[in-house]
Amino acid sequence: MKKIITFILILVSLSFSYSKSYYQNVRFTSYHPNDKTGSTKCTASGYCTKHFDIHKEGFYTFNNKVVIATANKNCTKSKTGVCANYNSLPKGYHEYDLYDELDIYFNNKEYKAIVLDICGACYWEEEYQRYDIFVSNKTNIIDTLGTVLIKEKYHYFPIFMSLILFIILLIQLRIININKIIRIIRKKRI
């Protein structure tokens, strides 16, 4: 019975180790240097407008990727500063690390994007989660619906647990002789 339970636990752990890719409807908004929210020429990544190119549609790009601000994992964990106001995400919302790359779609076009900044409004509970695009000035403001490809992920803790459980199963099936391994370890200590 222990063997069956261990095998079932392995399957359950593996089922939690992978998330499929899917598209999520989102709201794309924008910000620009010296806007009413106090945005500057520099992003949380340390890169500033002097490091960016300006796309023909008026938004900043970095290595041909649209510069965006999103809910950020480090901000969510922070207990100090501006980020202290944003310690939780509404259900179904996503957060990213700086330098994560995303596929975004709006105005019937597909773009590659890179997360270089943090967005406080991206934590607000609204009908659609916001993704903020860094634009060069107020004449290029964006406020439109679109989609983001939420990419597949491997979750390493369930994979690690599955590996441990698999070793336990091998011990239970007597394929691995744990007593012999313990004796070898003890001999090496002496």
SETIKOL-40314 format. One line per 5 residues: number of its first residue (from 1); their letters; for each residue x, y, z of C-alpha. Coordinates in Angstrom, 1 decimal. Layout:
NUM = a = X/Y/Z | ...;
This chain:
1 = mkkii = 0.0/0.0/0.0 | 2.9/2.4/0.8 | 4.2/1.8/-2.7 | 0.9/2.8/-4.3 | 0.6/5.9/-2.2;
6 = tfili = 4.2/6.9/-3.0 | 3.5/6.4/-6.7 | 0.3/8.5/-6.5 | 2.2/11.2/-4.7 | 4.8/11.2/-7.5;
11 = lvsls = 2.1/11.7/-10.1 | 0.4/14.4/-8.1 | 3.7/16.3/-7.7 | 4.5/16.0/-11.4 | 1.1/17.4/-12.3;
16 = fsysk = 1.9/20.6/-10.4 | 5.3/21.0/-12.1 | 4.1/22.4/-15.4 | 1.9/25.3/-16.5 | 0.7/25.5/-20.1;
21 = syyqn = 1.0/28.7/-22.2 | -2.2/30.7/-22.8 | -3.3/34.2/-23.9 | -4.7/36.6/-21.3 | -6.7/39.7/-22.1;
26 = vrfts = -5.1/42.8/-20.6 | -5.3/46.5/-20.8 | -2.3/48.3/-22.3 | -1.7/51.8/-20.9 | 1.3/54.0/-21.1;
31 = yhpnd = 3.6/56.4/-19.2 | 6.2/58.9/-20.2 | 9.0/60.9/-18.6 | 7.6/63.8/-16.5 | 4.0/62.6/-16.6;
36 = ktgst = 1.5/63.4/-13.8 | 2.5/60.2/-11.9 | 6.1/61.4/-11.5 | 7.7/59.1/-14.0 | 11.3/59.9/-14.9;
41 = kctas = 13.6/59.1/-17.8 | 15.0/56.1/-16.0 | 13.4/52.7/-15.3 | 13.7/50.3/-12.3 | 16.3/48.3/-14.3;
46 = gyctk = 18.7/51.3/-14.3 | 18.3/51.9/-18.0 | 17.2/55.3/-19.1 | 15.8/56.9/-22.2 | 19.3/57.5/-23.6;
51 = hfdih = 19.7/53.7/-23.8 | 16.5/53.2/-25.8 | 15.4/53.7/-29.4 | 12.0/55.2/-30.2 | 9.7/53.0/-32.3;
56 = kegfy = 7.8/54.7/-35.2 | 4.7/54.4/-33.0 | 6.3/56.5/-30.3 | 7.2/53.9/-27.6 | 10.6/53.1/-26.4;
61 = tfnnk = 12.4/49.9/-27.4 | 15.4/48.2/-26.0 | 17.2/45.7/-28.3 | 14.1/45.9/-30.6 | 11.7/45.0/-27.7;
66 = vviat = 9.0/47.3/-26.4 | 9.9/48.6/-22.9 | 7.1/47.9/-20.4 | 6.4/48.1/-16.7 | 4.5/45.4/-15.0;
71 = anknc = 3.6/44.1/-11.5 | 7.0/43.0/-10.3 | 8.0/40.1/-8.0 | 10.5/42.1/-6.0 | 8.0/44.9/-5.5;
76 = tkskt = 5.4/42.5/-4.3 | 7.9/41.2/-1.7 | 9.0/44.6/-0.6 | 7.9/46.0/2.8 | 9.4/49.5/2.3;
81 = gvcan = 9.2/52.4/-0.1 | 6.6/52.8/-2.8 | 6.4/49.1/-3.3 | 5.1/48.6/0.3 | 1.7/49.6/-1.1;
86 = ynslp = 1.7/46.7/-3.5 | 2.2/43.5/-1.6 | -0.5/41.4/-3.2 | -1.9/40.7/-6.6 | -5.6/40.2/-7.5;
91 = kgyhe = -6.5/36.7/-8.4 | -5.5/35.8/-12.0 | -3.0/38.6/-12.3 | 0.7/38.0/-13.1 | 3.9/39.4/-11.9;
96 = ydlyd = 7.3/39.4/-13.5 | 11.0/39.8/-12.9 | 12.9/42.6/-14.5 | 14.3/41.6/-17.9 | 11.5/39.0/-18.4;
101 = eldiy = 10.5/39.0/-22.1 | 6.9/38.8/-23.2 | 4.9/38.5/-26.4 | 2.2/41.3/-26.4 | -0.5/42.0/-28.9;
106 = fnnke = -2.5/45.2/-29.4 | -3.8/47.3/-32.2 | -3.7/44.2/-34.4 | 0.0/43.9/-34.1 | 2.4/41.6/-32.3;
111 = ykaiv = 5.4/42.9/-30.4 | 8.2/41.4/-28.4 | 8.5/43.3/-25.0 | 10.9/43.4/-22.1 | 10.1/44.2/-18.5;
116 = ldicg = 12.4/47.0/-17.5 | 10.2/48.9/-15.0 | 7.6/48.5/-12.2 | 4.0/49.6/-12.5 | 2.0/50.4/-9.4;
121 = acywe = -1.3/50.6/-11.4 | -0.7/47.1/-12.6 | -1.6/45.9/-9.1 | -5.0/47.6/-9.1 | -8.0/45.3/-9.3;
126 = eeyqr = -9.7/46.2/-12.5 | -11.6/44.3/-15.2 | -8.2/43.7/-17.0 | -4.7/43.7/-15.5 | -2.6/46.7/-16.8;
131 = ydifv = 0.7/46.5/-18.6 | 2.3/49.9/-18.9 | 4.2/50.8/-22.1 | 7.0/53.4/-21.8 | 6.3/56.1/-24.5;
136 = snktn = 8.4/59.0/-25.5 | 5.9/61.8/-24.8 | 2.2/62.6/-24.1 | 1.3/62.6/-27.8 | 1.9/58.8/-27.9;
141 = iidtl = -0.3/57.8/-25.0 | -1.8/54.3/-25.3 | -4.9/53.0/-23.6 | -6.2/49.9/-25.4 | -7.1/46.3/-24.8;
146 = gtvli = -4.9/43.5/-26.1 | -3.4/40.2/-25.0 | -0.3/38.8/-23.4 | 1.1/35.4/-24.0 | 1.6/33.8/-20.5;
151 = kekyh = 4.4/31.4/-21.2 | 4.6/27.9/-20.0 | 6.6/27.4/-16.8 | 8.3/24.6/-15.0 | 7.9/24.7/-11.3;
156 = yfpif = 11.0/23.2/-9.8 | 9.8/22.4/-6.2 | 7.3/19.8/-7.4 | 9.9/18.3/-9.7 | 12.3/18.1/-6.8;
161 = mslil = 9.7/16.5/-4.6 | 8.9/14.0/-7.3 | 12.5/13.0/-7.5 | 12.7/12.5/-3.7 | 9.5/10.4/-3.8;
166 = fiill = 10.9/8.4/-6.7 | 13.9/7.5/-4.7 | 11.7/6.6/-1.7 | 9.7/4.3/-4.1 | 12.9/2.7/-5.3;
171 = iqlri = 13.9/2.0/-1.7 | 10.4/0.6/-1.0 | 10.7/-1.7/-4.0 | 14.2/-2.7/-2.7 | 15.8/-1.6/-6.0;
176 = inink = 18.0/0.7/-3.9 | 19.4/-1.0/-0.8 | 19.5/1.9/1.8 | 21.4/-0.2/4.4 | 24.2/-0.8/2.0;
181 = iirii = 24.4/2.9/1.2 | 24.5/3.7/4.9 | 27.4/1.2/5.5 | 29.4/2.7/2.6 | 28.9/6.2/4.0;
186 = rkkri = 30.0/5.1/7.5 | 33.1/3.4/6.1 | 34.2/6.5/4.3 | 33.9/8.6/7.5 | 36.4/6.3/9.3;
